[in-house]
């Protein structure tokens, strides 16, 4: 387990939160992913569950708790880029009919800092505060610097079966600070999501850059 803060219990709690952010995690998997002893992991997970930081799914595996929803939204609201991006994300959602997200890179993962969900019953949902891998999905590729300026990148069924996405970089000067993404079921977004929505996602990225630069 990495030591980040120098305060052991805080580092362990953060390791547990990150381990469970990728999906339901049994106690055994929690121990394997964090390197924390079984007794300590069990004790901390129970305490975090009592505080609403973790909860259990139907199988008894640990998943992020509902207390994190409000905390994540508060953190995102205090992040200037997400504030500037929200009107653009809503417009992009309305124009495409699909869910839209804004991701930033954080400690080797992509962190969702803003999201607006499609109004359709079958849709992609990525909650604010969700941490996803960088090595799969269009937004992950963008944040890894694989897209040129004015270019979009797409993915089909990389992170989750039946889901396709297209993303474009948001830059501050030459630095990539975020990725804006449209995602949805392959049945609607198609297996060529870039051809369907790529130009709109790139235009939204430029609008976010302008709004952020002008403090809108």
Protein Blocks (a to p, Z undefined) as FASTA:
>chain_A
ZZfkopaklmmmmmmmmmmmnoccdfklmmmmnopafklmmmmmmmmmmnopaccdfkop
acddfklmmmmmmmmmmpmklmmmmmmmmmmmmmnopacdddddeehiacdfbdcddfbf
bdcdddehiacdfkgcjklmmmnopacehiacddehklpghiacddddddehjacfbdcd
ddddfklnopalmlmmmmmmmmmmmmmmmmmmnoZZ
